C-alpha cells in the first residue's frame, strides 16, 4: 500500500486480527519483484489487477469501490480471482479460500494460468504496433 493511503490504518488493523501472519507492506520500491515471487495476492480490484494478471498472480480480490465491481466480476468469470464482497467476514472468507487452495493446489495453479491469459504484458508494444499498422494503411 502507499504510505499515505487513507485506509492504511484500517487495513493494518484487519491484518493484525487475521489468524495467520500477515504483513502489510507500505511504500515499497520493488513491488513487481514482490508480486513475481508470490503465490497469491490479496488486493483490491483496481488498476493493480492488470499487473497481477500480467504476472499470473492469482488474487483474493476485495471490492472496495462500486466502480471495481465490473473488473472483479469479469476476472472471476474467467477464474482469475476469488472475490470477497463483505468485509465483515473478511477473515472467515480468506481462511476458506486458503483452505481450498491448500486442499486443492491445482485450483491455485489454474487461477494463475487464467490470470496470465488475461493479457500478454506487451501493452506499449501492442499500441505501437497498432499505430504503425494504421500509419501504413
Backbone as numpy.savetxt, mean C-alpha at the origin, in Angstrom:
# Nx Ny Nz CAx CAy CAz Cx Cy Cz
5.67 7.92 7.44 4.83 9.10 7.44 5.71 10.34 7.44
5.15 11.39 6.93 5.87 12.65 7.01 5.94 13.11 8.46
7.03 13.73 8.81 7.22 14.14 10.21 6.23 15.22 10.63
5.58 15.88 9.68 4.59 16.91 10.01 3.16 16.45 9.75
2.97 15.16 9.52 1.63 14.64 9.24 0.68 14.98 10.39
-0.51 15.45 10.07 -1.46 15.78 11.13 -1.96 14.55 11.89
-1.75 13.35 11.31 -2.24 12.13 11.96 -1.12 11.34 12.64
0.07 11.90 12.69 1.21 11.17 13.23 0.96 10.69 14.66
0.49 11.55 15.52 0.24 11.13 16.91 -0.82 10.05 16.99
-1.89 10.19 16.23 -2.96 9.19 16.26 -2.48 7.85 15.74
-1.70 7.86 14.66 -1.18 6.61 14.10 -0.19 5.97 15.08
0.66 6.76 15.67 1.62 6.23 16.64 0.90 5.63 17.83
-0.14 6.29 18.30 -0.92 5.76 19.42 -1.55 4.42 19.05
-2.17 4.36 17.86 -2.76 3.10 17.40 -1.70 2.01 17.26
-0.56 2.36 16.70 0.52 1.38 16.51 0.98 0.82 17.85
1.04 1.66 18.85 1.47 1.21 20.17 0.43 0.32 20.85
-0.81 0.36 20.38 -1.87 -0.46 20.96 -1.99 -1.82 20.27
-1.32 -1.99 19.15 -1.41 -3.26 18.42 -0.73 -4.37 19.20
-1.19 -5.60 19.04 -0.65 -6.71 19.81 0.69 -7.23 19.29
1.26 -6.62 18.26 2.56 -7.01 17.74 3.40 -5.76 17.59
4.71 -5.94 17.54 5.62 -4.81 17.42 5.36 -4.07 16.11
5.16 -2.80 16.22 4.91 -1.96 15.06 5.72 -0.68 15.21
6.47 -0.35 14.19 7.28 0.85 14.20 6.72 1.83 13.17
6.47 3.04 13.60 6.03 4.10 12.70 7.26 4.91 12.34
7.63 4.86 11.09 8.82 5.58 10.63 8.38 6.94 10.10
9.15 7.95 10.43 8.81 9.30 9.97 10.03 9.95 9.31
9.74 10.76 8.31 10.77 11.54 7.66 11.93 10.73 7.10
11.67 9.53 6.61 12.76 8.68 6.11 13.21 9.16 4.73
14.46 8.90 4.43 15.00 9.30 3.13 15.20 8.10 2.20
14.86 6.90 2.70 15.05 5.68 1.91 13.77 4.87 1.80
12.66 5.54 1.54 11.36 4.87 1.52 11.31 3.77 0.47
11.84 4.02 -0.73 11.80 2.99 -1.77 12.55 1.74 -1.31
13.68 1.93 -0.66 14.46 0.79 -0.14 13.67 0.04 0.92
13.06 0.77 1.84 12.26 0.14 2.89 11.11 -0.66 2.28
10.44 -0.08 1.30 9.32 -0.75 0.67 9.79 -1.98 -0.12
10.91 -1.84 -0.83 11.42 -2.96 -1.64 11.84 -4.14 -0.77
12.24 -3.87 0.46 12.68 -4.92 1.38 11.57 -5.42 2.29
10.33 -5.05 1.99 9.20 -5.43 2.83 8.36 -6.51 2.15
7.69 -7.31 2.98 6.79 -8.34 2.48 5.34 -7.87 2.44
5.04 -6.86 3.24 3.67 -6.38 3.37 3.70 -4.95 3.87
2.81 -4.14 3.33 2.68 -2.76 3.79 1.31 -2.55 4.40
1.23 -1.63 5.32 -0.03 -1.13 5.84 -0.02 0.34 5.52
-0.94 0.77 4.66 -0.90 2.17 4.24 -2.22 2.63 3.69
-2.29 3.93 3.48 -3.52 4.56 2.98 -3.64 4.35 1.48
-4.85 4.61 0.99 -5.17 4.41 -0.42 -4.88 5.66 -1.24
-3.80 6.35 -0.93 -3.44 7.55 -1.67 -2.43 7.26 -2.77
-1.66 8.27 -3.12 -0.73 8.14 -4.25 0.37 7.13 -4.01
0.69 6.82 -2.77 1.71 5.81 -2.49 1.25 4.43 -2.93
-0.03 4.26 -3.17 -0.55 2.99 -3.68 0.18 2.59 -4.95
0.46 3.56 -5.81 1.09 3.26 -7.08 2.55 2.87 -6.89
3.21 3.48 -5.93 4.59 3.09 -5.62 4.63 1.66 -5.09
3.69 1.32 -4.22 3.64 -0.05 -3.70 3.36 -1.04 -4.82
2.46 -0.69 -5.73 2.17 -1.57 -6.86 3.40 -1.74 -7.73
4.10 -0.68 -8.01 5.30 -0.75 -8.84 6.31 -1.73 -8.24
6.38 -1.79 -6.92 7.31 -2.69 -6.23 6.71 -4.06 -5.94
5.44 -4.26 -6.31 4.80 -5.55 -6.03 4.62 -5.78 -4.55
4.37 -4.72 -3.81 4.24 -4.80 -2.35 2.77 -4.90 -1.97
2.33 -6.10 -1.54 0.93 -6.23 -1.13 0.65 -5.34 0.08
-0.61 -4.91 0.17 -0.94 -3.88 1.15 -2.23 -4.18 1.89
-2.20 -3.95 3.18 -3.42 -3.82 3.97 -3.72 -2.33 3.92
-4.78 -1.98 3.22 -5.03 -0.59 2.86 -6.11 0.04 3.74
-5.78 1.19 4.27 -6.72 1.98 5.06 -7.30 3.07 4.17
-8.60 3.20 4.18 -9.26 4.26 3.44 -9.47 5.40 4.43
-8.68 6.48 4.26 -8.74 7.57 5.24 -9.42 8.82 4.71
-9.85 8.76 3.45 -10.58 9.88 2.85 -11.55 9.32 1.82
-12.66 9.98 1.66 -13.68 9.51 0.71 -13.14 9.37 -0.70
-12.23 10.27 -1.10 -11.72 10.22 -2.47 -10.76 9.06 -2.71
-10.47 8.26 -1.69 -9.60 7.09 -1.83 -10.38 5.80 -2.07
-11.68 5.86 -1.94 -12.49 4.65 -2.02 -12.39 3.97 -3.38
-12.39 4.74 -4.46 -12.30 4.14 -5.80 -10.97 3.41 -5.99
-9.88 4.04 -5.57 -8.57 3.40 -5.67 -8.58 2.09 -4.90
-9.05 2.15 -3.67 -9.07 0.96 -2.81 -9.92 -0.15 -3.43
-11.11 0.17 -3.87 -11.99 -0.84 -4.45 -11.42 -1.44 -5.73
-10.82 -0.60 -6.56 -10.23 -1.11 -7.80 -9.06 -2.05 -7.51
-8.21 -1.68 -6.57 -7.07 -2.54 -6.23 -7.54 -3.81 -5.53
-8.58 -3.71 -4.73 -9.13 -4.90 -4.09 -9.74 -5.84 -5.13
-10.37 -5.28 -6.16 -11.04 -6.10 -7.17 -10.05 -6.97 -7.95
-8.79 -6.57 -7.98 -7.79 -7.39 -8.67 -6.88 -8.12 -7.68
-7.28 -8.14 -6.41 -6.56 -8.87 -5.36 -5.17 -8.32 -5.08
-4.99 -7.00 -5.22 -3.70 -6.38 -4.91 -3.65 -5.88 -3.48
-4.80 -5.72 -2.83 -4.86 -5.19 -1.47 -5.97 -5.86 -0.68
-5.85 -5.74 0.64 -6.94 -6.03 1.57 -7.32 -4.68 2.17
-8.59 -4.42 2.33 -9.04 -3.11 2.80 -9.54 -3.18 4.24
-9.21 -2.14 4.99 -9.76 -1.93 6.32 -10.60 -0.66 6.24
-11.90 -0.81 6.45 -12.80 0.34 6.34 -13.13 1.00 7.66
-13.08 0.25 8.73 -13.52 0.77 10.02 -12.34 0.77 10.98
-11.86 1.95 11.34 -10.68 2.01 12.21 -10.98 1.64 13.66
-12.26 1.45 13.99 -12.59 1.06 15.36 -12.14 -0.36 15.67
-12.04 -1.20 14.65 -11.59 -2.56 14.86 -10.31 -2.84 14.07
-9.48 -1.81 13.95 -8.25 -1.89 13.17 -7.36 -3.05 13.59
-7.07 -3.16 14.86 -6.18 -4.23 15.35 -6.75 -5.60 15.03
-8.05 -5.76 15.22 -8.69 -7.06 14.96 -8.61 -7.43 13.48
-8.92 -6.49 12.60 -8.92 -6.78 11.17 -7.50 -7.05 10.68
-6.55 -6.25 11.11 -5.16 -6.48 10.69 -4.69 -7.83 11.21
-5.03 -8.16 12.43 -4.66 -9.46 12.99 -5.26 -10.59 12.15
-6.51 -10.46 11.75 -7.16 -11.49 10.91 -6.43 -11.64 9.58
-6.08 -10.51 8.96 -5.36 -10.57 7.69 -3.99 -11.22 7.87
-3.28 -10.85 8.93 -1.95 -11.42 9.17 -2.04 -12.92 9.41
-3.02 -13.34 10.18 -3.22 -14.78 10.41 -3.51 -15.50 9.09
-4.31 -14.87 8.24 -4.62 -15.45 6.93 -3.34 -15.61 6.11
-2.49 -14.60 6.10 -1.24 -14.67 5.33 -0.28 -15.70 5.90
-0.26 -15.85 7.22 0.62 -16.85 7.84 0.14 -18.26 7.49
-1.17 -18.46 7.54 -1.74 -19.79 7.24 -1.65 -20.13 5.76
-1.77 -19.13 4.91 -1.76 -19.36 3.46 -0.83 -18.34 2.79
0.48 -18.59 2.90 1.44 -17.62 2.33 1.29 -17.44 0.82
0.70 -18.40 0.15 0.49 -18.23 -1.28 -0.45 -17.07 -1.59
-1.36 -16.74 -0.66 -2.25 -15.60 -0.86 -1.46 -14.30 -0.89
-0.48 -14.18 -0.01 0.35 -12.98 0.03 1.18 -12.88 -1.25
1.70 -14.01 -1.70 2.47 -14.04 -2.94 1.59 -13.65 -4.13
0.36 -14.15 -4.16 -0.57 -13.81 -5.24 -0.90 -12.31 -5.21
-1.07 -11.76 -4.00 -1.33 -10.32 -3.88 -0.15 -9.53 -4.41
1.06 -10.00 -4.12 2.25 -9.32 -4.61 2.27 -9.29 -6.13
1.97 -10.42 -6.75 1.96 -10.49 -8.21 0.85 -9.61 -8.79
-0.33 -9.66 -8.18 -1.44 -8.82 -8.66 -1.08 -7.35 -8.55
-0.43 -6.99 -7.47 0.00 -5.61 -7.27 1.00 -5.20 -8.34
1.98 -6.05 -8.59 3.01 -5.75 -9.59 2.42 -5.65 -10.99
1.34 -6.37 -11.24 0.71 -6.36 -12.57 -0.02 -5.05 -12.88
-0.23 -4.21 -11.87 -0.99 -2.97 -12.06 -0.26 -2.02 -13.00
1.04 -1.91 -12.85 1.81 -1.01 -13.71 3.24 -1.52 -13.84
3.92 -1.01 -14.84 5.24 -1.54 -15.13 6.39 -0.71 -14.56
6.10 0.41 -13.94 7.16 1.23 -13.36 7.92 2.05 -14.37
7.43 2.12 -15.58 8.12 2.86 -16.63 7.34 4.13 -16.99
6.66 4.71 -16.04 5.76 5.83 -16.28 6.28 6.92 -17.17
7.39 7.53 -16.82 7.91 8.65 -17.60 8.32 8.20 -19.00
8.88 7.00 -19.12 9.30 6.50 -20.42 8.08 6.21 -21.31
7.02 5.71 -20.72 5.80 5.47 -21.47 5.23 6.78 -21.99
5.24 7.81 -21.15 4.74 9.13 -21.57 5.60 9.66 -22.72
6.92 9.55 -22.60 7.81 10.03 -23.66 7.54 9.28 -24.96
7.38 7.95 -24.86 7.10 7.16 -26.06 5.79 7.60 -26.71
4.78 7.90 -25.91 3.49 8.35 -26.45 3.65 9.71 -27.14
4.39 10.61 -26.52 4.61 11.93 -27.11 5.34 11.79 -28.45
6.36 10.95 -28.47 7.10 10.72 -29.72 6.20 10.14 -30.80
5.33 9.20 -30.41 4.46 8.59 -31.41 3.47 9.61 -31.98
3.00 10.54 -31.15 2.09 11.59 -31.65 2.85 12.53 -32.58
4.10 12.80 -32.25 4.92 13.71 -33.05 5.20 13.11 -34.42
5.38 11.78 -34.49 5.69 11.11 -35.74 4.48 10.91 -36.65
3.28 11.12 -36.12 2.07 10.88 -36.93 1.78 12.02 -37.87
